[in-house]
Amino acid sequence: MADDSDEDNPLPRWLEGDSLAPPCQAGYDVVQALLEFAGVTAKDIVYDLGCGDGRFCTEAAEKFGARSCGIEIEEDLVQSFRAAVEAKGLQQRVRVVHGDLLEQDLSDATIIVMYLLPEALALLEPKLIRELSRGCVVVCNTWGLKSLVPVRQAAVGPFSQTNLLMYTRDSLPP
Ligand SMILES: C[S@@+](CC[C@H](N)C(=O)[O-])C[C@H]1O[C@@H](n2cnc3c(N)ncnc32)[C@H](O)[C@@H]1O
């Protein structure tokens, strides 16, 4: 398992462009806990919207046998993600997308993971409602979807400080 040293997890910094959230990463203990909370299996296609260095995607593939897709807008993070996918030999299971998460097709996702600011989640809500397939599970780290009621919640990570909120496609408006 990778560690969470400062080198591995540099301080967040805001960059230019269309960024909807700062590039800070969940620790690997939270990654593991969230993927378990989401109930990821080898049948799943896990999307991380704003995936940073892609750790949710590589862990979902390596530890749970899932396929995954990470979307990230910042070039340097995409490069780290690509390098990790290649180093771990996960090219057949993990898709790396360099782009704006608001412009990607999410219709084949079975699980969606997000660690985004409330403003970004508000922009995403109509897209999720439009595009998600039946049975799709959405898990938000810390901030949830404003107009929707989570079907499950958990507090994970060191001192249980990280709140996870789960929504299902079936609980979203038709
Ligand atoms: C708080 S970080 C979460 C990283 C990772 N998902 C995690 O939980 O460890 C949010 C990420 O979203 C990315 N991001 C922000 N706006 C984006 C956009 N419009 N399209 C794609 N990625 C974006 C940021 O660059 C950053 O890496």
The ligand as an SDF file (V2000), in Angstrom:
LIG
                    3D

 27 29  0  0  0  0  0  0  0  0999 V2000
  -10.4370   17.3230   -3.5610 C   0  0  0  0  0  0  0  0  0  0  0  0
   -9.5880   16.6280   -4.9620 S   0  0  0  0  0  0  0  0  0  0  0  0
  -10.0700   14.9180   -4.8560 C   0  0  0  0  0  0  0  0  0  0  0  0
   -9.0790   13.9620   -5.4870 C   0  0  0  0  0  0  0  0  0  0  0  0
   -9.4820   12.4830   -5.3820 C   0  0  0  0  0  0  0  0  0  0  0  0
  -10.7980   12.2570   -5.9650 N   0  0  0  0  0  0  0  0  0  0  0  0
   -9.4850   12.0390   -3.9370 C   0  0  0  0  0  0  0  0  0  0  0  0
  -10.5860   11.9650   -3.3580 O   0  0  0  0  0  0  0  0  0  0  0  0
   -8.4210   11.7750   -3.3800 O   0  0  0  0  0  0  0  0  0  0  0  0
  -10.5730   17.2380   -6.3310 C   0  0  0  0  0  0  0  0  0  0  0  0
   -9.9510   17.0070   -7.6690 C   0  0  0  0  0  0  0  0  0  0  0  0
  -10.8510   17.4500   -8.6680 O   0  0  0  0  0  0  0  0  0  0  0  0
  -10.0880   18.0050   -9.7270 C   0  0  0  0  0  0  0  0  0  0  0  0
  -10.9690   18.8630  -10.5160 N   0  0  0  0  0  0  0  0  0  0  0  0
  -11.4440   20.0750  -10.1730 C   0  0  0  0  0  0  0  0  0  0  0  0
  -12.2440   20.5690  -11.1450 N   0  0  0  0  0  0  0  0  0  0  0  0
  -12.2900   19.6210  -12.1220 C   0  0  0  0  0  0  0  0  0  0  0  0
  -12.9620   19.5490  -13.3750 C   0  0  0  0  0  0  0  0  0  0  0  0
  -13.7320   20.5490  -13.8160 N   0  0  0  0  0  0  0  0  0  0  0  0
  -12.8060   18.4320  -14.1210 N   0  0  0  0  0  0  0  0  0  0  0  0
  -11.9920   17.4060  -13.6710 C   0  0  0  0  0  0  0  0  0  0  0  0
  -11.3270   17.4430  -12.5070 N   0  0  0  0  0  0  0  0  0  0  0  0
  -11.4760   18.5340  -11.7240 C   0  0  0  0  0  0  0  0  0  0  0  0
   -8.9930   18.7640   -8.9930 C   0  0  0  0  0  0  0  0  0  0  0  0
   -7.9070   19.0760   -9.8460 O   0  0  0  0  0  0  0  0  0  0  0  0
   -8.6520   17.7740   -7.8870 C   0  0  0  0  0  0  0  0  0  0  0  0
   -7.6390   16.8940   -8.2730 O   0  0  0  0  0  0  0  0  0  0  0  0
  1  2  1  0
  2  3  1  0
  2 10  1  0
  3  4  1  0
  4  5  1  0
  5  6  1  0
  5  7  1  0
  7  8  2  0
  7  9  1  0
 10 11  1  0
 11 12  1  0
 11 26  1  0
 12 13  1  0
 13 14  1  0
 13 24  1  0
 14 15  1  0
 14 23  1  0
 15 16  2  0
 16 17  1  0
 17 18  1  0
 17 23  2  0
 18 19  1  0
 18 20  2  0
 20 21  1  0
 21 22  2  0
 22 23  1  0
 24 25  1  0
 24 26  1  0
 26 27  1  0
M  CHG  2   2   1   9  -1
M  END
$$$$
